[in-house]
Each structure stands twice: as C-alpha cells, then as structure tokens.
Amino acid sequence: MQVVPGFHVGEQTRGGRVYLLVDAGSCILVDTGAADGALGAGQLIEAAGRRPYEVRLILLTHDHAGHSGNAAALRELTGAPVAASEAAARVLAHPPPPRRGALDRLLGRGQPPPPVLVDRLVEPGERIDLAGGITVLGTWGHAPGHLSFHLHGPDALCLGDAASVGRDGLGPPPVRPCADLVAAAVSLRRLRDVEARVLAPGHGHASVDGRLPARRTH
C-alpha cells in the first residue's frame, strides 16, 4: 500500500512492518518482517510496480527476527546488500537460540533465523545518497545498536521499534522486549525533535501530517 508517493508499506508481511522507498532509478527496503520466505516483501515490491533486481539496499533497524527474519532470503532474491549497525550485525551473524513464548511467536522468533551477512555497517549521522537521501539516526534502547532512518525523499521517519505512533504523535516503544529503558527514553526524546511528514513505526500504522488512517468499522 502506498503511504505517500514514493513510500510504500507491506500488507502481507509477518512480524514487523516492511517499508519500500522508491524513486525513478532504485528501491530501498527498510526491515524485512518475520521469516516467510520473503513472500510478503516480494509482494510489496510487486504491488509497487517494481522488480526485485531494482532493490539497491536492504536497511535493518535492529536484529530482532520479526524485523530481520527475511534479510538473508531478500539478499539472495534481490542481490542487494544488507546494511545495519555493528551491534546488530554481530547478532545477525550468530543468531541466538529461538524463544518459545507467546510474545516471541508474535514477534517472529519461534524459529531460528538463518545467519545474515551484513554487507555494510552504518552509523548514526551517516547520510546514504540513494533515493533522495537517507539520514541514519542512533536510537538505542529497544535493542543494542538500534537505528532509525529519515528518508528525505518522502520525508518519512522509519522508527523500527524505537517508538510507537499514536494519535498524539510519537509514544514509547514496546516495553518487552526492551534492552535498556533509560536509553529508549533518551532515543524517544531525540526522535521527537526530528520533523518529518510521515511517522512510520515498526508495528501499527504510519501517520501522515499527524493523521493516522481512519478506524475501520464492521
């Protein structure tokens, strides 16, 4: 589904949200969802009228399997490099044993994810010169090395799990799992200082110009 021109969100993905940034010459994926053989992200690329070989980069906000579960499969499908923080790259290269709780299944951690080779380490403050430019933001707390991304083309802030999005704007991230609640609170304050038209969370709906999609009635 198109959120704003040039910025799409997957509707057939498991786990966390998968976003697609597009321009005339390239596509960039932000997060990959929980493992589903890359079907959900593939459907997103197709629905946007693009092809897998047009993907130039796969950006990961953090290492949790609900957000990185298809990274290895999408790397193979698209041929695009995977980019993440150094802390996330260490975990992705050596995934921990799977957890079996209900919350872990919801977050896509019921099965051990395959190891992921991170091709490009990115750091806070870095600017990626693709698709209108992307600024990398350090948003530790929910997970070590968590990153968020300001996509300047559509003016969208991809939050991962660093913050939630409600009708009053940015709210706290999920408490569980959260590696460092103090760091998460600092990151939330930092994100609130970023002016962006679109707030795109790792779970739930993106807001545009401060408005969330209308609630559906049945």
BELNOR-V630442 format. One record per pair of residues at least 24 apart in sequence whose ideal C-beta (glycine too) atoms are under 6 Angstrom apart, sorted by the first residue. I is the first residue (numbers start at 1). GAP is how many residues later the second one is. D is the distance in Angstrom with one decimal. If there is no record, write none. Layout:
I,GAP,D / I,GAP,D
//
This chain:
3,203,5.1 / 4,150,5.1 / 4,194,5.9 / 4,204,6.0 / 6,147,5.4 / 6,148,4.7 / 7,147,3.8 / 7,149,5.1 / 8,40,4.8 / 10,30,5.3 / 10,34,3.8 / 12,28,4.7 / 12,31,4.7 / 13,27,3.2 / 14,94,5.9 / 15,51,3.3 / 15,93,3.6 / 16,50,4.7 / 16,51,4.2 / 16,186,4.3 / 16,187,5.9 / 17,185,5.5 / 18,26,5.9 / 19,139,5.7 / 19,181,5.8 / 20,24,5.4 / 20,28,5.5 / 21,110,5.0 / 21,130,5.3 / 22,26,5.8 / 23,108,4.5 / 26,30,4.3 / 26,104,5.8 / 26,105,5.5 / 27,27,4.8 / 27,28,4.7 / 28,29,4.8 / 28,103,5.4 / 29,26,5.9 / 29,29,4.8 / 30,29,4.8 / 30,128,4.6 / 31,30,5.7 / 31,36,4.5 / 32,36,5.9 / 32,38,3.8 / 32,39,5.0 / 32,42,5.4 / 33,37,5.7 / 34,32,4.7 / 34,35,4.3 / 34,74,2.4 / 35,34,3.6 / 35,35,5.9 / 35,78,6.0 / 38,32,4.7 / 38,35,4.0 / 38,36,5.0 / 38,39,5.4 / 41,29,5.7 / 41,33,5.7 / 52,25,5.1 / 52,26,4.5 / 55,25,4.4 / 56,24,5.8 / 56,74,5.9 / 57,26,5.9 / 58,24,4.8 / 59,24,5.2 / 59,90,5.9 / 60,24,4.1 / 61,86,5.5 / 61,99,2.7 / 62,26,5.5 / 62,81,4.0 / 62,84,4.4 / 62,98,5.6 / 63,25,4.2 / 63,28,4.1 / 63,29,5.2 / 65,43,4.9 / 65,44,4.5 / 65,48,4.7 / 66,41,3.9 / 66,42,3.7 / 69,39,5.0 / 69,44,5.3 / 71,45,4.5 / 72,42,4.7 / 72,44,4.9 / 81,38,3.5 / 81,39,5.3 / 82,36,5.2 / 82,37,5.5 / 83,37,4.1 / 83,39,5.0 / 84,34,4.9 / 85,60,3.5 / 85,62,5.3 / 86,35,5.1 / 87,57,4.4 / 87,58,2.7 / 88,57,4.6 / 89,29,3.8 / 92,24,4.0 / 92,26,5.9 / 139,48,4.0 / 140,43,4.5 / 141,39,5.1 / 141,42,3.9 / 141,43,2.7 / 141,46,4.8 / 142,31,4.7 / 142,36,5.3 / 142,42,5.7 / 143,36,5.6 / 144,35,5.7 / 155,41,5.4 / 155,42,4.1 / 156,42,3.7 / 156,44,5.3 / 157,37,5.8 / 157,39,3.9 / 157,42,5.5 / 158,42,4.9 / 159,42,5.0 / 160,42,4.6 / 161,41,4.5 / 162,25,5.2 / 163,25,5.3 / 163,28,5.4 / 164,37,5.7 / 165,34,4.8 / 165,36,4.4 / 165,39,6.0 / 165,42,5.3 / 167,45,5.8
//
